């Protein structure tokens, strides 16, 4: 649990301290999307297929911070630093470096209590290595859609 608290504080501090791109509306949209999308994903992967879980298996109040305030700042950092105007190779490189960072962090979360709070059943780091880029691409698509909606609403 100590690792979760440290991660939440650190990720939120760095996400808001380094944010130069995202406005408040985009931040709210990213947070809402991340919480909804993560909970839908976890509903199947955690509850239905019992692949992994936070803190303890099943629904648990202690895991609520991991489901609500841990990942949104990570997604903020990903979008804030994403090189949208760079060449495709640079965007792919950024995505690969970010996924490697996520995988290293995931390994840390697997440490025993009190530092770790994430647990695998049949899930593995290889599953995350395959799924994480897909989830980040979905996030990028959502962010671009939000930006397009924002631009269109300003034209009115």
C-alpha positions in Angstrom: 0.0 0.0 0.0 2.9 2.3 0.6 4.0 1.9 -3.0 0.5 2.8 -4.2 0.4 6.0 -2.1 3.9 7.0 -3.3 3.0 6.4 -6.9 -0.3 8.3 -6.7 1.4 11.3 -5.2 4.4 11.2 -7.5 2.4 10.7 -10.7 -0.1 13.4 -9.9 2.7 15.8 -8.9 4.7 15.3 -12.1 1.6 15.2 -14.3 0.3 18.6 -13.1 3.8 20.2 -12.6 5.0 19.3 -16.2 1.7 19.9 -18.0 2.2 22.4 -20.8 -0.3 21.1 -23.4 -3.5 20.0 -21.8 -6.1 22.5 -20.8 -8.6 21.9 -17.9 -11.4 20.6 -20.2 -9.0 18.1 -21.8 -7.7 17.0 -18.3 -11.2 16.4 -17.1 -12.0 14.4 -20.3 -8.8 12.3 -20.0 -9.5 11.6 -16.3 -13.1 10.6 -16.9 -12.2 8.5 -20.0 -9.3 6.8 -18.1 -11.3 5.9 -15.1 -14.2 4.6 -17.2 -12.0 2.7 -19.7 -9.8 1.2 -17.0 -12.8 0.0 -15.0 -14.4 -1.6 -18.0 -11.1 -3.3 -19.0 -10.5 -4.4 -15.4 -14.1 -5.6 -15.1 -13.4 -8.3 -17.7 -9.7 -9.0 -17.2 -9.8 -8.9 -13.3 -13.4 -9.9 -12.4 -14.4 -12.2 -15.3 -11.1 -13.8 -16.3 -9.2 -13.4 -12.9 -6.0 -12.4 -14.7 -4.7 -9.8 -12.2 -5.9 -7.6 -9.4 -5.0 -4.6 -7.3 -4.4 -5.1 -3.5 -6.7 -8.1 -3.2 -8.8 -10.3 -5.5 -12.3 -9.1 -6.0 -14.0 -5.8 -5.3 -12.1 -4.0 -2.6 -12.4 -0.4 -1.2 -8.6 -0.4 -0.7 -8.1 -0.8 -4.5 -10.3 2.2 -5.3 -7.4 4.7 -5.5 -5.7 2.4 -8.0 -8.8 2.4 -10.1 -9.4 6.1 -10.0 -6.4 8.3 -9.3 -3.3 6.2 -10.3 -3.6 6.0 -14.1 -5.2 9.3 -15.2 -2.0 11.3 -14.4 0.1 8.7 -16.3 -2.1 9.3 -19.3 -1.8 13.0 -18.9 2.0 12.7 -19.0 1.8 10.4 -22.0 -0.3 13.0 -23.9 1.5 16.0 -22.7 4.9 14.7 -23.9 3.7 13.0 -27.0 5.5 14.3 -30.1 2.4 14.9 -32.3 4.3 16.9 -34.9 7.4 14.7 -35.1 8.1 12.1 -37.7 6.3 8.8 -37.4 9.5 7.0 -36.4 9.9 9.4 -33.5 6.3 8.9 -32.4 6.9 5.1 -32.5 10.1 5.5 -30.5 8.3 7.6 -27.9 5.5 5.0 -27.6 8.1 2.2 -27.2 10.0 4.1 -24.5 6.8 4.9 -22.7 5.6 1.3 -22.8 9.0 0.2 -21.5 8.6 2.6 -18.6 5.2 1.3 -17.9 6.5 -2.3 -17.9 9.3 -1.4 -15.5 6.8 0.3 -13.2 4.5 -2.8 -13.4 7.5 -4.9 -12.3 7.9 -2.7 -9.3 4.2 -3.0 -8.4 4.6 -6.7 -8.2 7.0 -6.4 -5.3 5.7 -7.8 -2.0 3.7 -5.6 0.4 4.0 -2.9 1.5 5.7 -1.7 -1.7 3.8 -3.7 -4.2 0.1 -3.8 -4.7 -0.5 -5.5 -8.1 -0.8 -9.2 -8.4 -0.8 -11.6 -11.4 -2.7 -14.8 -11.7 -2.3 -15.9 -15.3 -1.5 -12.5 -16.7 2.2 -11.8 -17.4 4.4 -8.9 -18.4 4.2 -10.2 -22.0 0.5 -9.7 -22.0 1.0 -6.1 -20.8 3.7 -5.5 -23.4 1.2 -6.5 -26.1 -1.9 -4.7 -24.7 -0.3 -1.4 -23.4 0.5 0.0 -26.9 -3.1 -0.8 -28.0 -4.5 1.0 -25.0 -2.2 4.0 -25.5 -3.3 4.2 -29.2 -7.0 4.2 -28.1 -6.1 7.0 -25.7 -4.4 8.9 -28.5 -7.5 8.5 -30.7 -9.7 9.7 -27.9 -7.5 12.7 -27.2 -7.5 13.7 -30.9 -11.3 13.3 -31.0 -11.7 15.6 -27.9 -9.4 18.2 -29.5 -11.4 18.1 -32.7 -14.6 18.5 -30.8 -13.1 21.4 -28.9 -12.0 23.1 -32.1 -15.4 22.7 -33.7 -17.1 24.2 -30.6 -14.9 27.2 -30.8 -15.9 27.9 -34.4 -19.5 28.4 -33.4 
